[in-house]
């Protein structure tokens, strides 16, 4: 893997990490009977703090991971990530990702979220022709003690997020690690996965045919918005805009009139839900169009018109922006899945 990381510039302030990641390692170590308190004290980490949003110095956290690996298992990073997946990912993280209309958008959203989890961490999506690489690394720190444990942990969490959208039995065809050897535990847990070592970042390859997949807390008729206790302001805007899509692009001013409010208040309340108006309209158009793509008797040009596009190229660009692939590719993926 080459190219997606960019040049590393050393920062004056030392890197920090949310305590919640240290607590994940402690939770796993507790299960195997390791002396957690002693390990934490030796690395100068807080022993009794229960605030997962607090920050600690990255070097101390990694030293803790390294010491735990030496005491218990060289692959403790991967095992901790597996432990987190088995006991469910953070509900706060899932709430932020599940509202994304596609796995592709969830991965882009995840890349933005991690900037608030750790300084200096690079996590992003690198585009290739047939797939995307979801990558993670701390440039320039590969030789630091505990680095590889941290990367194995991150890769397992990334895998858990992807599986939340595509199914728990999904196994990537390709994975990369900056480590010099292939972890045995990874080979055992991911049979058939090609694992490349000494890469410029750790990564998981996700086929484009998976990028349009979505997940929902409440399974229902895919196209019908269902009123639940989780229905927020953005959900209401999505629901009321849907029947107006064939009329053309619903401007923000039009939406404000529908919601009986001002443009400023509408955009402010959507921002509080974590979304812009333009992104919300894209999501609604994509969702409706994707439903229609499941019907092979409906031409793609008709679908574009039904969600307010009179220019097929604009429709295709929107689809790729939200779902990571074109309408034709999604239809092909559906047909392949039915075979």
Secondary structure, 3 states (H helix, E strand, C coil): CCCCCCCCCCCCCCCEEEHHHHHHHHHHHHHCCCCHHHHHHHCCCCCCCCCCCCEEEHHHHHHHHHHHHHHCCCCHHHHHHHHHHHCCCCHHHHHHHHCCCCHHHHHHHHHHHHHHCECCCEEEEEECCCEEEEEEECCCCCCCCCHHHHHHHHHHHHHHHHHHHHCCCCCCCEEECCCCCCCHHHHHHCCCCEEECCCCCEEEEEEHHHCCCCCCCCCCCCCCCCCCCCCCHHHHHHHHHHCCHHHCCCCHHHHHHHCCCCHHHHHHHHHHCCCCHHHHHHHHHHHHHHHHHCCCCCCHHHHHHHCCCCCHHHHHHHHHHHHCCCHHHHHHHHHHHHC
